[in-house]
């Protein structure tokens, strides 16, 4: 298979590209290598991928319409995994225009590429952030997601609506994956595993928002990659029993699906910090703070639809995943 992975120097993109290359696929990776976080980390991931003979990297920005259309025209992809995006809930409060450019205009360019140069399946990254302050636990795909509480979440909800319209209009098989708090080796420095681990090692206070009352459905990176690749091979078809009067959850007249992909075992933030302390061999200094704007208190994925579709859902225990992350973190930054 010839597969395009956008955001290939990113956390999930890097791991996904590596696994697909290891299974003898041809992978074209694109990334703009922006400086939202440490470019050296992105380059270090990319250096590993470029050692693989069946990986080819093109530096490009998904927001550049001409470049993306030329890419699709020249390469003739079989599949597309779209992971490139401006990430981060809190940064969307500071620079919403970055999200408008990358997450909306950039995603439209990918959809247009798939329309003009047909592919077998487009899989794109959505987010648990679309659920906003939903109080019905666990979160399932049939729940209303019209009220995200961050602009980042709003752009991800918009991606789902845009994708459905293109799937319906142009018969493009598309699947969106709502990722739940992905963590692991080579992760993003703006996320809590990195931030907490660095503060613990440097003996600086860690900011514990919502006074530690958060519960997060932490999902280990290897589980995310395995699920994403299985979904890529599970090409959606229109539901011919679909009814506008009585639509079933996750059903559509278009070849379109949305799935949660999470560990389905929410972890209290304070216990998660305990796991980090144990794995790093040092105690944290905690600064207890109130809930931050744009944050949600709990995330909890109902992954039963994913299990039904592909026979798999994430299952790595937080203790094991944090231990593996901590070993990588210490080796990469403190050895």
Backbone bond lengths (Angstrom), bond angles and torsions (degrees), N, CA, C in turn:
res aa  C-N    CA-C-N  psi(-1)  N-CA   C-N-CA  omega(-1)  CA-C   N-CA-C  phi
1 X - - - 1.451 - - 1.517 110.13 -
2 X 1.319 116.50 144.90 1.457 122.00 174.05 1.529 107.22 -106.14
3 X 1.327 115.32 116.35 1.465 120.69 -168.82 1.521 110.27 -123.68
4 X 1.324 116.00 131.31 1.464 121.76 171.15 1.515 108.80 -92.23
5 X 1.334 116.82 129.01 1.459 121.82 171.48 1.517 107.92 -119.00
6 X 1.322 116.39 113.87 1.462 119.79 174.91 1.532 108.26 -84.84
7 X 1.331 116.23 146.94 1.459 119.42 -175.85 1.512 112.35 71.34
8 X 1.334 116.47 36.58 1.471 120.70 -172.60 1.522 113.62 -71.83
9 X 1.339 117.94 -16.49 1.463 120.12 174.99 1.525 111.13 -93.39
10 X 1.336 116.52 1.55 1.449 121.60 176.97 1.516 111.47 -82.78
11 X 1.306 115.75 177.05 1.471 122.80 -174.65 1.524 111.74 -60.15
12 X 1.325 117.58 -61.24 1.468 120.54 -177.47 1.523 110.34 -71.68
13 X 1.334 116.94 -37.74 1.461 120.35 -179.87 1.512 112.83 -61.04
14 X 1.323 116.95 -43.08 1.461 121.71 179.19 1.526 111.20 -59.74
15 X 1.319 117.09 -51.07 1.470 120.68 -178.13 1.532 111.35 -64.95
16 X 1.327 116.55 -39.26 1.467 119.77 -179.46 1.527 111.02 -67.10
17 X 1.313 116.42 -43.73 1.463 120.61 178.69 1.522 111.11 -60.19
18 X 1.326 116.32 -41.95 1.464 120.39 -178.11 1.520 111.28 -62.80
19 X 1.313 117.38 -45.52 1.465 120.78 -179.65 1.527 110.72 -65.47
20 X 1.322 118.07 -42.11 1.463 120.40 -179.95 1.525 111.74 -66.34
21 X 1.330 116.32 -36.68 1.473 118.99 175.82 1.521 111.02 -67.97
22 X 1.315 116.91 -37.35 1.472 120.99 179.55 1.517 112.02 -65.35
23 X 1.329 117.22 -20.02 1.467 121.09 178.19 1.534 111.17 -105.95
24 X 1.336 115.51 28.41 1.469 123.22 167.91 1.522 115.35 68.27
25 X 1.319 117.03 29.88 1.456 120.01 171.89 1.517 109.51 -95.33
26 X 1.327 116.58 155.74 1.458 121.16 172.68 1.526 107.83 -91.04
27 X 1.328 115.81 121.12 1.456 120.85 -176.13 1.523 110.52 -116.72
28 X 1.312 115.73 125.19 1.464 122.41 171.12 1.525 106.82 -103.30
29 X 1.324 117.11 120.00 1.448 121.03 -179.89 1.512 111.47 -109.85
30 X 1.333 116.51 136.66 1.461 119.40 173.90 1.520 109.28 -125.54
31 X 1.315 115.24 149.95 1.466 121.78 179.39 1.521 106.83 -165.15
32 X 1.327 117.23 145.73 1.471 118.24 177.07 1.531 112.26 -93.52
33 X 1.352 116.79 -3.22 1.471 122.18 176.96 1.538 111.14 51.19
34 X 1.325 116.06 46.44 1.468 118.49 -179.51 1.529 111.01 -72.17
35 X 1.314 115.77 170.78 1.464 120.43 -172.85 1.529 112.94 -100.83
36 X 1.323 117.88 27.35 1.477 120.14 174.97 1.528 110.43 -55.82
37 X 1.336 115.90 -38.92 1.463 120.53 168.12 1.517 108.66 -139.47
38 X 1.300 116.86 176.32 1.465 125.78 -171.35 1.536 113.25 -42.01
39 X 1.320 116.05 110.31 1.465 121.06 -179.98 1.529 110.73 -66.19
40 X 1.321 117.23 -28.75 1.468 120.47 179.25 1.521 111.11 -62.26
41 X 1.330 117.50 -35.50 1.462 120.78 177.32 1.527 110.13 -67.90
42 X 1.314 116.93 -42.49 1.460 120.39 176.96 1.530 110.54 -61.35
43 X 1.319 115.93 -41.87 1.457 120.06 -179.62 1.519 111.23 -67.00
44 X 1.322 117.04 -35.88 1.472 120.88 178.51 1.526 110.63 -64.65
45 X 1.328 116.34 -39.95 1.472 119.23 175.43 1.524 109.70 -63.16
46 X 1.327 114.68 -47.24 1.461 120.24 -177.26 1.524 111.97 -62.37
47 X 1.333 116.96 -36.65 1.469 120.53 178.80 1.523 111.08 -58.99
48 X 1.329 116.98 -37.22 1.471 120.03 177.81 1.523 111.28 -67.24
49 X 1.322 116.02 -43.07 1.462 119.51 -178.94 1.522 111.75 -65.39
50 X 1.326 116.72 -37.08 1.469 119.82 -175.81 1.530 112.61 -72.15
51 X 1.317 117.11 -7.80 1.465 120.57 172.82 1.531 111.52 -79.64
52 X 1.325 116.89 -11.32 1.461 121.87 -178.33 1.524 109.20 -90.62
53 X 1.320 116.72 129.96 1.470 121.07 -173.83 1.521 112.73 -67.60
54 X 1.327 117.84 -24.69 1.470 120.45 -177.14 1.527 112.59 -100.74
55 X 1.335 116.05 17.31 1.461 120.93 173.28 1.518 109.47 -113.85
56 X 1.326 115.59 133.56 1.464 120.49 177.46 1.524 108.76 -130.56
57 X 1.326 116.60 128.21 1.459 121.18 -176.83 1.518 111.48 -104.45
58 X 1.339 115.01 137.73 1.461 122.10 174.19 1.522 107.29 -127.92
59 X 1.323 116.61 120.22 1.460 119.22 176.83 1.526 108.44 -76.90
60 X 1.319 115.82 117.01 1.461 120.41 -176.77 1.521 109.13 -158.74
61 X 1.316 115.31 154.27 1.460 122.19 179.59 1.521 108.27 -107.06
62 X 1.328 117.57 125.89 1.465 120.01 -177.94 1.529 112.18 -62.71
63 X 1.331 117.49 -18.73 1.464 120.50 178.64 1.528 112.80 -78.24
64 X 1.337 116.87 -9.28 1.461 121.24 178.62 1.533 108.68 -87.80
65 X 1.325 115.52 100.12 1.464 120.81 -173.47 1.525 112.14 -58.12
66 X 1.323 117.62 -47.53 1.470 120.96 -176.09 1.523 111.04 -62.43
67 X 1.338 117.39 -43.34 1.468 120.76 -179.21 1.525 111.27 -64.34
68 X 1.318 117.48 -42.46 1.462 120.41 -177.26 1.523 111.16 -69.00
69 X 1.311 117.16 -40.65 1.465 118.84 178.58 1.529 111.18 -65.97
70 X 1.322 116.84 -37.82 1.463 120.56 176.61 1.528 111.00 -65.14
71 X 1.326 115.90 -39.21 1.468 121.03 177.52 1.518 110.87 -58.35
72 X 1.329 117.22 -49.15 1.465 120.85 -179.41 1.528 110.70 -64.88
73 X 1.304 116.58 -39.36 1.463 120.56 -179.18 1.528 111.63 -64.70
74 X 1.321 116.96 -39.36 1.466 121.23 -175.50 1.524 113.29 -81.16
75 X 1.319 117.91 -31.66 1.469 120.50 -168.38 1.518 115.07 -96.47
76 X 1.325 119.37 -31.91 1.467 122.27 179.65 1.535 111.17 56.92
77 X 1.308 116.00 69.49 1.468 121.56 -176.99 1.521 111.60 -75.05
78 X 1.345 114.88 149.39 1.462 120.85 169.78 1.529 110.55 -84.98
79 X 1.329 115.88 -42.43 1.458 121.87 -176.50 1.534 109.41 -136.69
80 X 1.333 115.35 155.88 1.461 121.51 175.72 1.524 109.02 -131.41
81 X 1.335 116.03 129.79 1.465 121.84 170.60 1.523 106.26 -114.07
82 X 1.317 115.58 110.40 1.467 120.62 -174.47 1.528 109.84 -99.46
83 X 1.328 115.34 105.73 1.466 121.93 -178.27 1.523 112.53 -117.34
84 X 1.328 117.62 -13.07 1.466 120.97 -178.46 1.524 109.71 -67.05
85 X 1.324 115.55 134.28 1.465 121.04 177.95 1.515 108.58 -172.36
86 X 1.321 115.20 159.88 1.458 119.10 167.71 1.515 106.51 -81.50
87 X 1.325 116.11 115.41 1.460 121.58 -174.72 1.526 110.73 -97.69
88 X 1.339 114.85 170.35 1.454 121.38 172.27 1.510 113.61 100.86
89 X 1.331 115.97 120.87 1.463 120.86 179.19 1.529 110.89 -70.10
90 X 1.327 117.57 -48.42 1.467 120.13 -172.98 1.523 112.10 -70.28
91 X 1.328 117.64 -35.37 1.464 120.13 179.49 1.524 110.95 -66.02
92 X 1.348 116.82 -24.70 1.465 118.93 179.17 1.523 111.75 -68.89
93 X 1.339 117.09 -17.41 1.465 120.67 173.67 1.519 111.06 -76.38
94 X 1.334 116.22 -28.70 1.460 121.62 -176.04 1.530 112.68 -89.44
95 X 1.329 116.27 -37.62 1.467 119.71 -173.32 1.531 110.49 -140.32
96 X 1.332 117.55 69.90 1.468 119.42 -177.44 1.517 113.74 -62.87
97 X 1.342 117.61 -25.76 1.464 119.68 -177.67 1.528 111.96 -66.47
98 X 1.336 117.42 -28.18 1.467 120.10 175.86 1.524 110.53 -62.84
99 X 1.331 116.74 -33.56 1.467 122.01 -179.73 1.526 110.46 -76.95
100 X 1.315 115.83 -36.98 1.465 120.18 175.83 1.523 110.39 -60.23
101 X 1.318 116.53 -45.34 1.463 121.33 -176.61 1.522 112.24 -68.64
102 X 1.320 116.72 -52.03 1.462 120.78 -174.50 1.526 112.82 -79.40
103 X 1.324 116.51 -50.20 1.460 120.08 -170.08 1.521 113.39 -79.90
104 X 1.321 117.58 -25.82 1.465 120.11 179.93 1.526 111.91 -104.85
105 X 1.335 117.69 -61.12 1.464 119.38 178.84 1.524 110.98 -63.72
106 X 1.326 117.51 -41.91 1.463 121.20 179.36 1.517 111.84 -62.50
107 X 1.317 117.01 -42.98 1.459 120.39 -179.47 1.531 110.55 -66.57
108 X 1.323 116.45 -37.78 1.467 119.40 176.52 1.523 111.04 -59.81
109 X 1.326 116.99 -38.76 1.464 120.03 178.19 1.526 111.55 -62.82
110 X 1.326 117.09 -38.25 1.466 120.92 177.26 1.527 110.12 -66.23
111 X 1.321 116.78 -44.56 1.463 120.13 178.13 1.527 111.35 -60.64
112 X 1.317 116.88 -41.58 1.463 120.89 178.81 1.526 110.92 -65.04
113 X 1.327 116.57 -38.83 1.460 119.56 176.43 1.517 111.75 -60.96
114 X 1.335 116.14 -42.06 1.469 120.53 179.71 1.533 111.54 -69.90
115 X 1.326 116.82 -30.80 1.468 120.20 178.18 1.522 111.24 -71.36
116 X 1.322 115.96 -45.49 1.469 119.87 -174.87 1.522 113.21 -79.94
117 X 1.316 117.00 -20.54 1.472 121.69 -179.53 1.527 107.20 -135.19
118 X 1.327 117.33 82.90 1.464 122.50 -168.12 1.527 114.43 -51.86
119 X 1.315 114.39 140.53 1.458 123.57 179.13 1.526 108.64 -121.95
120 X 1.345 115.77 172.00 1.464 119.89 178.88 1.523 112.08 -82.10
121 X 1.349 116.17 -32.25 1.468 118.57 -175.79 1.525 109.39 -167.38
122 X 1.318 116.25 133.79 1.460 123.17 171.32 1.524 108.30 -110.04
123 X 1.328 116.30 123.77 1.461 122.26 173.23 1.524 107.40 -113.28
124 X 1.329 117.03 128.15 1.459 119.69 -178.09 1.523 111.46 -127.84
125 X 1.326 114.85 155.47 1.461 121.76 -178.61 1.511 110.67 -86.32
126 X 1.324 115.73 117.37 1.449 121.32 165.26 1.529 106.73 -101.91
127 X 1.312 118.44 -155.46 1.463 119.71 -173.43 1.523 111.05 -157.95
128 X 1.319 116.12 152.06 1.464 120.89 172.91 1.524 111.14 -63.53
129 X 1.344 117.32 -15.65 1.463 120.94 179.74 1.526 112.71 -62.57
130 X 1.342 117.87 -18.19 1.467 119.11 179.76 1.526 111.30 -65.49
131 X 1.343 117.80 -21.72 1.466 120.51 -176.85 1.525 113.00 -75.55
132 X 1.335 118.07 -16.27 1.457 121.05 176.69 1.510 112.95 54.60
133 X 1.327 116.82 -130.23 1.466 122.14 -177.72 1.529 111.96 -95.08
134 X 1.315 116.40 25.86 1.459 120.76 178.15 1.531 110.30 -52.00
135 X 1.312 117.41 126.78 1.461 121.20 -176.47 1.516 112.93 -99.50
136 X 1.339 116.99 -3.42 1.463 120.00 177.69 1.522 108.87 -85.05
137 X 1.332 116.78 113.92 1.463 123.14 -175.93 1.514 109.15 -111.67
138 X 1.345 119.85 137.07 1.460 127.22 -3.32 1.534 111.75 -76.40
139 X 1.344 116.14 166.18 1.453 121.66 177.21 1.526 109.36 -74.65
140 X 1.309 116.99 129.93 1.471 120.11 176.69 1.523 109.73 -127.88
141 X 1.323 115.65 159.93 1.460 121.38 -171.31 1.523 113.34 -66.73
142 X 1.336 118.48 -17.81 1.457 120.31 -179.12 1.525 112.72 -87.83
143 X 1.352 117.11 -0.73 1.457 120.03 179.05 1.529 111.02 -80.64
144 X 1.316 115.78 154.25 1.461 121.48 178.65 1.521 110.19 -69.52
145 X 1.331 116.45 132.51 1.469 120.74 179.01 1.527 110.43 -126.04
146 X 1.306 115.48 38.53 1.461 120.72 -177.87 1.527 113.27 -87.08
147 X 1.334 118.40 2.72 1.459 120.11 -174.53 1.529 112.28 -133.28
148 X 1.335 117.99 59.18 1.474 118.79 173.35 1.524 109.94 -64.89
149 X 1.341 116.14 152.13 1.468 119.70 -175.68 1.520 112.58 -109.28
150 X 1.320 117.69 7.44 1.471 121.77 172.50 1.518 107.73 -131.73
151 X 1.329 116.44 153.28 1.462 119.30 177.82 1.526 110.33 -66.75
152 X 1.339 116.98 -33.08 1.465 120.15 174.13 1.528 109.77 -56.79
153 X 1.342 117.00 -49.59 1.456 120.68 178.61 1.517 112.18 -60.63
154 X 1.337 116.03 -36.38 1.469 120.44 178.41 1.522 111.43 -63.76
155 X 1.339 117.18 -39.38 1.469 119.26 179.01 1.525 111.03 -67.88
156 X 1.337 116.88 -35.10 1.468 119.56 178.80 1.530 111.21 -69.63
157 X 1.322 116.59 -39.77 1.465 120.19 173.70 1.532 109.57 -60.93
158 X 1.336 116.67 -41.65 1.460 120.75 177.93 1.522 111.40 -61.07
159 X 1.331 117.09 -39.91 1.467 120.78 177.29 1.520 111.25 -57.98
160 X 1.327 116.57 -41.48 1.462 119.96 -179.43 1.531 110.98 -63.77
161 X 1.336 116.83 -41.47 1.463 121.17 -179.75 1.530 110.53 -68.95
162 X 1.341 116.36 -43.01 1.466 120.67 177.73 1.527 110.45 -59.99
163 X 1.325 116.03 -45.56 1.465 120.79 -177.76 1.526 110.99 -62.96
164 X 1.330 116.63 -41.53 1.459 118.78 179.44 1.522 111.17 -63.19
165 X 1.326 117.04 -40.84 1.469 119.19 -179.15 1.526 111.00 -63.57
166 X 1.324 117.59 -41.27 1.469 120.64 179.32 1.527 111.16 -69.29
167 X 1.317 116.31 -37.75 1.459 119.86 177.18 1.528 110.14 -62.35
168 X 1.334 115.70 -43.47 1.463 120.69 -179.43 1.528 112.22 -68.69
169 X 1.318 116.83 -44.83 1.459 120.79 -175.39 1.527 113.05 -71.98
170 X 1.348 115.85 -38.19 1.464 119.59 -169.98 1.529 113.53 -119.39
171 X 1.342 115.66 9.18 1.476 121.23 176.46 1.533 112.19 57.64
172 X 1.333 116.17 39.79 1.466 121.37 178.36 1.533 108.98 -90.91
173 X 1.332 119.00 122.46 1.472 119.93 175.29 1.536 109.89 -67.66
174 X 1.321 116.43 119.12 1.460 121.72 -176.31 1.521 110.02 -136.40
175 X 1.331 115.40 137.39 1.464 121.46 174.56 1.518 109.44 -130.15
176 X 1.326 116.33 131.28 1.458 121.89 174.47 1.517 110.16 -104.09
177 X 1.329 116.85 139.66 1.458 122.35 179.83 1.523 109.83 -116.78
178 X 1.309 115.86 120.31 1.459 121.20 176.74 1.528 108.48 -87.16
179 X 1.328 115.10 96.57 1.461 120.98 -178.71 1.530 110.09 -74.69
180 X 1.334 115.41 141.53 1.460 122.23 179.51 1.523 109.91 -114.47
181 X 1.334 117.38 109.31 1.474 126.56 170.52 1.530 112.30 37.58
182 X 1.305 115.82 72.98 1.459 121.97 -177.03 1.533 109.73 -79.89
183 X 1.336 116.31 135.83 1.464 121.14 179.94 1.522 109.33 -144.05
184 X 1.340 115.43 165.90 1.455 120.48 177.40 1.515 111.29 143.79
185 X 1.345 117.80 -177.19 1.470 122.00 179.15 1.522 112.12 -56.09
186 X 1.312 116.40 142.74 1.461 124.80 -179.87 1.527 112.22 69.63
187 X 1.333 116.56 22.18 1.457 120.88 -178.42 1.513 113.67 -72.22
188 X 1.334 114.61 177.39 1.462 120.81 -176.21 1.524 111.64 -79.22
189 X 1.342 117.89 135.67 1.465 121.38 -179.49 1.523 114.55 -68.55
190 X 1.349 117.79 -14.17 1.463 119.72 179.87 1.521 112.53 -88.79
191 X 1.333 117.24 1.03 1.459 120.55 -178.83 1.526 110.91 -100.67
192 X 1.326 115.27 161.31 1.470 120.44 -169.69 1.528 114.92 -59.08
193 X 1.347 121.49 -37.61 1.473 117.73 179.54 1.528 112.14 -56.60
194 X 1.338 116.27 -45.24 1.467 121.66 178.43 1.517 111.41 -65.16
195 X 1.329 115.24 -52.79 1.467 120.69 -175.26 1.518 110.68 -59.42
196 X 1.332 116.70 -45.95 1.467 120.51 -178.75 1.523 111.09 -68.37
197 X 1.339 116.51 -44.52 1.471 119.50 -177.82 1.523 111.23 -62.09
198 X 1.326 116.68 -43.10 1.471 119.39 179.93 1.527 111.43 -64.55
199 X 1.334 116.84 -42.89 1.461 120.21 179.50 1.526 111.31 -64.50
200 X 1.324 116.34 -40.04 1.471 119.97 178.66 1.525 110.44 -63.07
201 X 1.332 116.03 -46.66 1.463 119.49 -178.31 1.536 112.08 -66.96
202 X 1.329 116.78 -34.04 1.465 121.02 -179.15 1.521 112.42 -89.36
203 X 1.338 116.10 3.18 1.473 123.19 178.50 1.530 111.45 57.70
204 X 1.327 114.52 44.08 1.460 121.57 175.81 1.526 108.91 -114.97
205 X 1.333 118.11 154.10 1.472 120.37 -178.89 1.525 111.47 -63.59
206 X 1.318 116.14 143.54 1.455 121.04 171.95 1.527 107.92 -102.44
207 X 1.312 116.31 138.21 1.457 121.37 -179.29 1.523 108.93 -83.12
208 X 1.320 115.77 112.71 1.466 121.41 -178.75 1.532 107.55 -103.35
209 X 1.339 115.41 96.97 1.459 119.75 -175.53 1.526 111.47 -75.72
210 X 1.326 114.45 159.07 1.467 122.16 -177.55 1.527 110.95 58.02
211 X 1.334 115.45 25.64 1.471 122.92 178.10 1.540 112.29 55.29
212 X 1.333 114.72 29.07 1.462 119.70 177.09 1.509 114.76 82.68
213 X 1.329 117.88 8.13 1.466 120.57 -176.02 1.526 113.59 -87.81
214 X 1.312 117.93 4.22 1.469 121.14 174.17 1.528 110.32 -65.01
215 X 1.325 115.11 148.25 1.472 122.01 166.50 1.519 106.44 -130.14
216 X 1.332 116.00 128.39 1.458 120.81 -175.01 1.531 110.09 -125.18
217 X 1.326 114.14 143.06 1.460 121.38 176.97 1.528 107.85 -89.45
218 X 1.336 116.26 74.99 1.461 121.50 -178.39 1.529 110.00 -64.72
219 X 1.344 115.99 130.87 1.465 121.31 -175.60 1.522 109.07 -126.21
220 X 1.324 115.76 121.98 1.466 121.34 -173.93 1.532 110.86 -71.56
221 X 1.306 116.12 142.87 1.462 122.55 -171.96 1.527 113.32 -57.74
222 X 1.315 118.93 -41.07 1.470 119.90 -179.38 1.526 111.50 -62.25
223 X 1.336 116.60 -35.83 1.461 120.54 177.30 1.527 110.68 -66.84
224 X 1.329 115.92 -40.36 1.465 120.91 178.58 1.523 110.46 -61.87
225 X 1.318 116.88 -45.38 1.468 121.03 -178.54 1.523 110.91 -64.60
226 X 1.325 116.05 -44.62 1.468 119.63 -179.63 1.529 110.43 -61.10
227 X 1.324 116.48 -44.56 1.457 119.86 179.08 1.514 112.27 -65.06
228 X 1.323 117.03 -41.38 1.466 121.14 -179.07 1.521 111.28 -62.35
229 X 1.316 117.31 -43.80 1.461 120.93 -178.33 1.529 111.23 -69.49
230 X 1.332 116.86 -37.37 1.468 119.03 176.23 1.527 111.02 -65.02
231 X 1.324 116.41 -39.08 1.462 120.14 178.00 1.530 110.60 -65.23
232 X 1.322 117.01 -37.97 1.464 121.00 179.09 1.524 111.25 -54.68
233 X 1.334 116.76 -37.04 1.466 121.80 -178.25 1.526 112.39 -84.56
234 X 1.346 116.63 -8.91 1.469 121.91 -178.54 1.530 108.12 -99.85
235 X 1.302 116.41 82.90 1.468 121.58 -172.59 1.532 110.08 -74.93
236 X 1.333 117.54 122.44 1.474 119.83 -176.82 1.523 112.58 -71.16
237 X 1.326 114.21 151.61 1.458 121.25 176.47 1.525 108.63 -126.05
238 X 1.328 117.23 154.65 1.465 119.30 177.71 1.522 110.89 -60.08
239 X 1.324 116.45 144.37 1.456 121.42 175.27 1.521 108.00 -88.65
240 X 1.328 116.12 105.65 1.468 120.42 -174.08 1.529 112.13 -74.18
241 X 1.344 116.50 -9.47 1.467 120.29 176.08 1.525 111.45 -96.62
242 X 1.329 116.04 7.51 1.467 120.89 -178.46 1.519 110.32 -60.87
243 X 1.327 115.73 140.54 1.454 121.12 179.06 1.514 109.82 -136.12
244 X 1.322 116.75 130.08 1.461 120.52 178.11 1.518 111.37 -65.95
245 X 1.344 116.95 -26.77 1.462 120.51 -179.66 1.530 112.16 -80.07
246 X 1.331 115.29 -28.66 1.462 118.87 -177.96 1.533 110.18 -144.05
247 X 1.344 117.76 64.08 1.468 119.92 -177.39 1.518 111.51 -67.85
248 X 1.321 116.15 139.37 1.460 121.25 176.25 1.519 109.32 -82.75
249 X 1.323 117.08 154.22 1.474 119.64 176.23 1.523 111.37 -55.23
250 X 1.316 115.93 135.22 1.468 121.99 174.80 1.533 112.84 62.55
251 X 1.334 117.12 25.35 1.460 120.25 178.78 1.525 110.08 -107.16
252 X 1.324 115.92 155.22 1.459 120.47 -178.48 1.511 109.55 -161.57
253 X 1.329 116.08 149.00 1.466 119.49 172.58 1.524 110.75 -73.51
254 X 1.326 116.66 -13.88 1.468 121.72 176.56 1.529 109.66 -93.00
255 X 1.356 117.64 159.89 1.474 120.57 175.34 1.535 109.90 -76.77
256 X 1.320 115.63 73.06 1.462 122.24 -168.23 1.521 109.90 -141.98
257 X 1.336 116.61 136.93 1.461 121.62 176.98 1.525 110.04 -141.54
258 X 1.326 115.42 154.82 1.464 123.81 171.33 1.520 107.74 -127.86
259 X 1.343 116.32 132.51 1.465 120.29 177.57 1.524 110.86 -131.31
260 X 1.329 115.50 140.43 1.460 120.40 163.27 1.515 108.72 -72.29
261 X 1.325 116.70 144.60 1.456 120.37 171.45 1.530 107.25 -138.02
262 X 1.332 114.23 96.93 1.455 121.70 -177.16 1.515 110.71 -147.08
263 X 1.313 116.16 167.09 1.460 121.76 -175.45 1.519 112.84 -74.24
264 X 1.346 116.23 -17.84 1.470 122.76 178.69 1.527 112.82 60.64
265 X 1.328 115.73 27.74 1.467 121.50 176.36 1.534 108.46 -139.99
266 X 1.336 117.51 78.40 1.468 120.14 -176.96 1.530 111.65 -57.00
267 X 1.324 114.90 143.14 1.461 122.30 -176.50 1.525 108.67 -120.99
268 X 1.323 116.41 134.54 1.463 119.89 175.68 1.525 109.60 -67.50
269 X 1.320 115.70 139.37 1.457 121.18 -175.42 1.528 111.80 -57.07
270 X 1.318 117.14 -40.10 1.469 119.82 -178.40 1.530 111.46 -67.28
271 X 1.335 117.36 -34.38 1.467 119.00 176.61 1.527 110.36 -69.90
272 X 1.317 116.04 -38.49 1.464 121.12 176.54 1.536 110.33 -59.17
273 X 1.334 116.58 -41.64 1.468 120.51 176.73 1.527 110.49 -64.36
274 X 1.326 117.39 -38.46 1.471 120.74 176.12 1.526 111.23 -59.57
275 X 1.336 116.48 -41.35 1.474 120.26 178.80 1.524 110.64 -62.88
276 X 1.330 116.87 -40.36 1.461 120.42 176.97 1.523 111.27 -64.39
277 X 1.329 116.61 -44.14 1.465 120.89 179.35 1.533 110.57 -57.94
278 X 1.309 116.06 -45.46 1.466 120.91 -179.38 1.528 111.03 -63.34
279 X 1.334 116.30 -44.44 1.466 120.09 -176.47 1.522 112.47 -71.87
280 X 1.337 116.73 -31.06 1.472 121.17 179.77 1.519 112.70 -88.72
281 X 1.329 116.56 -16.78 1.465 120.54 179.77 1.514 113.43 74.76
282 X 1.344 117.34 24.17 1.464 121.06 179.01 1.526 109.40 -144.54
283 X 1.329 115.57 152.36 1.448 121.53 178.95 1.530 111.07 -88.02
284 X 1.322 115.68 148.17 1.458 121.47 178.39 1.522 110.91 -89.49
285 X 1.316 115.34 146.85 1.462 121.83 169.00 1.522 106.06 -98.71
286 X 1.330 118.40 116.03 1.467 121.79 -171.24 1.520 111.34 -101.55
287 X 1.322 115.69 132.65 1.454 122.24 172.35 1.533 107.06 -112.25
288 X 1.317 116.49 105.61 1.459 121.65 -173.80 1.529 109.90 -80.71
289 X 1.348 116.16 126.26 1.463 121.93 -174.08 1.525 110.83 -133.76
290 X 1.358 117.90 160.74 1.468 120.21 179.36 1.526 112.63 -72.94
291 X 1.322 115.12 172.26 1.462 122.25 177.88 1.519 110.86 -59.90
292 X 1.324 116.50 137.93 1.461 122.09 -179.71 1.522 111.11 -91.77
293 X 1.351 117.79 148.57 1.470 120.15 176.22 1.536 111.11 -57.09
294 X 1.318 115.91 136.39 1.462 120.82 178.47 1.511 114.01 90.22
295 X 1.348 117.62 -16.75 1.466 120.96 179.78 1.530 110.55 -79.89
296 X 1.318 115.98 152.19 1.462 121.42 171.18 1.522 108.02 -113.73
297 X 1.327 116.46 151.85 1.467 119.74 -174.13 1.522 112.39 -76.29
298 X 1.328 116.95 -37.83 1.459 119.59 -173.59 1.528 110.60 -137.01
299 X 1.323 116.26 144.82 1.462 121.50 166.03 1.522 108.26 -130.81
300 X 1.327 116.02 141.34 1.467 121.20 -175.63 1.521 106.17 -159.25
301 X 1.325 116.09 111.24 1.465 121.33 -176.25 1.517 111.90 -87.43
302 X 1.310 115.97 130.36 1.457 121.78 162.67 1.526 105.74 -88.86
303 X 1.317 117.04 105.53 1.469 121.73 -176.17 1.527 112.35 -100.47
304 X 1.328 117.12 20.17 1.468 119.83 -176.10 1.525 112.33 -66.52
305 X 1.335 117.34 -33.45 1.473 118.90 177.88 1.522 111.09 -66.43
306 X 1.330 116.09 -39.57 1.466 120.36 176.85 1.520 110.30 -62.68
307 X 1.321 116.50 -44.03 1.465 121.26 -179.97 1.528 110.54 -60.92
308 X 1.313 116.43 -42.34 1.463 120.65 -179.89 1.524 111.24 -65.13
309 X 1.340 116.36 -36.80 1.467 120.76 -175.51 1.522 112.66 -77.72
310 X 1.339 117.59 -41.96 1.467 119.50 -172.09 1.528 113.85 -123.67
311 X 1.336 117.26 0.46 1.464 120.27 178.81 1.504 114.03 69.20
312 X 1.329 116.85 29.42 1.470 120.35 -176.79 1.518 110.31 -156.04
313 X 1.340 114.54 143.04 1.457 119.98 166.44 1.529 108.27 -146.93
314 X 1.328 117.65 153.48 1.468 121.42 -177.24 1.532 111.82 -56.95
315 X 1.342 115.60 148.28 1.471 117.87 -176.97 1.524 114.14 -152.65
316 X 1.333 119.16 12.22 1.468 120.04 -179.04 1.526 110.02 -72.79
317 X 1.340 118.89 123.49 1.467 120.84 179.39 1.520 111.18 -63.69
318 X 1.322 116.63 147.17 1.460 121.37 -177.83 1.524 111.20 -59.15
319 X 1.327 117.84 -35.73 1.462 120.91 -178.56 1.530 111.30 -62.32
320 X 1.331 115.70 -42.54 1.462 120.18 179.91 1.523 111.04 -70.67
321 X 1.335 116.74 -45.84 1.455 120.44 -177.86 1.521 112.53 -62.94
322 X 1.338 117.61 -42.12 1.459 121.45 179.32 1.520 110.73 -66.32
323 X 1.321 117.07 -37.90 1.468 120.21 178.77 1.529 110.86 -62.32
324 X 1.326 117.55 -43.96 1.464 120.95 179.41 1.532 110.24 -65.24
325 X 1.349 115.24 -43.32 1.468 118.62 177.80 1.522 111.24 -59.95
326 X 1.338 117.46 -45.44 1.467 121.48 -176.78 1.523 111.51 -62.68
327 X 1.333 117.43 -39.46 1.467 120.48 178.41 1.525 110.49 -62.69
328 X 1.332 116.26 -44.13 1.461 119.38 177.48 1.526 110.48 -63.57
329 X 1.320 117.50 -45.08 1.465 122.62 -176.85 1.533 110.69 -59.34
330 X 1.318 116.42 -46.70 1.461 120.44 -179.09 1.522 110.78 -64.91
331 X 1.327 116.75 -39.96 1.456 120.54 -179.58 1.530 111.44 -68.54
332 X 1.336 116.90 -39.42 1.465 120.73 -175.45 1.526 111.89 -76.05
333 X 1.329 117.22 -38.40 1.458 119.97 -172.19 1.529 114.96 -108.08
334 X 1.325 118.16 -19.81 1.465 119.13 -171.31 1.527 113.76 -128.25
335 X 1.308 117.92 8.98 1.467 118.97 179.30 1.537 110.91 -93.30
